[in-house]
């Protein structure tokens, strides 16, 4: 069995002295793994950095087998931000979240195109990339079945003055709706309601906390999985 698809590198792990196990998010075949040989080749090593765009050729006797990859570079996105530690950490964190949360061999065009768009933003030089990153995380959460409802207050049904999110339901809440329970609610950054607003440092931390809370509650903890260390490092860069 053989197929070819464009894809985005998620990660690679050593298999033996001569090969890696490469994991790629492909547009046509979803998240897929395969052996790739030539680990001592500098060319191969530079192509398979997480976040890079490739043309992946997979072959195996059966679809259920690990199979093997041969690859060609399309765009070495990661090389554009090698000296920008925050953006590189965000790219690594995004690759880890996609790798952990998506089921194998289930194509999802929205996830693929959203992930590629995020990579383009991270490598574009735009100053507001972290805002795009947080919005991307919330979109990924929705695509895996755990979307938040930030359209109106869960208590009053009002669509204005949304300032909190309920940790139990993932729904937005106004100051009035929060009442005496505001200390138990999660802060909702204004830029998630109004995209024209530039986030402050506190807004960024609140946004990262918001998506992290629901990723952990609804996916990582029920599956006994650890939250990606690269994502922890990303938030740590803003807390310092």
N, C-alpha and C positions, 0 to 999 in steps of 0.2 A: 504494500500500500504506500502511496506517495501523495504528497500535496505541497503546495507553495502558497505562502501568504506573507504580506507585509506584517511587521510586528514590532513591539517595543520590549526591549530586554528588561526583565524584572530582577533576576539574580543568577548567579552560578555558584556551584559547589564542586569541590574536588571529588572525583570518582575514583581515580587511580593516578599513577604517575604520568599517564599519557592523555587523560581525558577529563572533562568537566561534565556535570549535569547542568544543562542550561534551561532556564525557565523563561518563556516568552509569552507576552500577551499578544496573540495574533488577532487580526481583524476578522478573519474568516473561520477560525477554529477555536477561538477563545484562549484561555490560559493553557499552555502546553509545555511539557518537558521533553527533553531528548539529550542523548549523549552528543558531545562535540569534541572532536579530537584535535590535536595540535596545540596543546596547552603551552608549549614552550615557544610558540610563535608570537612575537610581539604584535604582529598584525591582528591575529585572532584575539589576543588579550585586549587590545584597544577597542575592538569592535563590540565586545560583549560587556562593556561597562553598563551598569544599570541606567536606564533611561534612553539608551541609544536606539535609533530606528534602523531596522534591518529588513532584508528580504530573507525569509526563513524557508528552507526546503527540508521537509521532514520525510523520513522513510522508515518503514518497519513492516514486519511480516503481518502483524495484526494491529488494529487500532488500540487494543488494550496493552500492547507492548510499549516499553520505554522508547524504542526506536532511536534514531540518530538525526542530528541536524547538520546541514551544510548551510552556510550563511554568507550574505553579501551586505556590505554597509550601504545604508541609504543616507543617514544623517547622524554624525557623532555628537549628539546634543550635549552630552555630559562634558565634552572637552571645552565647551564654551563657557563653563562656569567652574572650572577646576580651582580657581583662586578665589572663589566667592563662597565661603564656608556655609553661610546661612542658606543660600539658594541650593547648594549641593546637598546639604542636609535635608532640605525640603524634598528634593528629588528622590533621595534615598528613602525617606519616610513614605512618600507616595508609592514608590515601587513596593515597599514592604506591605503597606496596607492593601494594595491590589493583590499581591501574592497570597496574603493570608485570608482575605475575605471572599475572594471569588472562587466559585466551584470550577473544577477543571473541565476543559473541552466543551464549554457552553458559551458560544459567541454572544456578545452584547455590544452592538454598535454604539450605543449611547455611552457606555463605559469606555470603550476604546477611543472614541473621538474626544470625549471629555478629558481623558488622560493625556492624549496627544496635545490637546489645546493647552492643558496645564504646563506641560513640558515646554511648549513654545513660549508661554508667558514667563516661566522661570528663567529661560535663556535669552529673553528679549531685551533685557536692560531696563524694563519698566520698574518704577519705584514702588508701585502698589501691588507687587506680586504676592505678598503675604495675604492680602485680602482675597485674591483669586484662589490662593491655596486653601484657605479656610472654607470658602464657598464650594470648592471642589470636594473637600472632605464631606461636607453635608450632602452634596449630590451623590457621592458614592454610597453614603449611608442609606439614602433613599433607594438607590438602585439595587441594593442587597436586601431591601424590604423593610427598612426601619426609618422612614422619612419623618422629619419633624413637621408640625403644622404651625407655621409662623404667620399665617394669614389673618388671624383674628384671636381675640382673647377667649380662652376656654371658659371663663367665668361670666363675662359681660357681653360677649360677642362683638365688642368694639374692635375696629380695625386700626385705630390710632393709639398713640402713646403706649405701644407694646414695649415693655422693659425687662420682662422676665420670661423664663421657660420652666414649665412644671417638670420636675425630675421624674415624676411617675408616668406622665402621659406624653411628654415631648411637645406640648402645646404652649403657645405664647400666652402671656398674662400681662394685663395692665397694672399700673401702680394701684389703682382702685381695686381691681380684682384680686390683687395679692393680699390686701388687708394685713392682718397680723401674721401672715405666713411668709412674708417677703424674705425673711432670713433663711428660709428653707428652700427658696427657689434659686435657679441658676440665672445669672445675668445674661441678658440678650443684647449684644452689641448693636448700636444703631445702624452701622453700615450693612447689616444683614437685612434691614428693612428698607433702607435708602442707600442704594448703590453709589450715589453721588457724594456721599460723605467719606472723607479720608479718616481712616481709623487712627486713634491714638495708641500708644503702647499698651495702655490698660484694655482698650477695645480688642487688641490683637490677642492678649492673654485670655480675655473673656471668651473670645471666639474659639481659641484652641481648647480651652477648658470645656466649652459647650460640646463640641464634636467628640472630644475625648471621653467625656462622661457617658454619652450614649453609645459610642462604639464599645466601651467597656461593659456597660450594663446589658446591652442587647446582643452583643456578639462575642466579645472576648471572654468575659466571665462565664457565660453559659457553656462555652466550649473549652473551658480550662486552658485558655491561651494567654500568653504574655503580650502586653501591648508593645509595639516595636520600639526598641531602644533608640533608633534614629529619630523617631517622633518625640520621644522624651527629651532628647538633646535639642531638638528644634525649639520646643517650648522653653527649655532652660536658657536658651540664648536671649530670650526676651524678659525672663524673670530677673536675670542678673542686673 
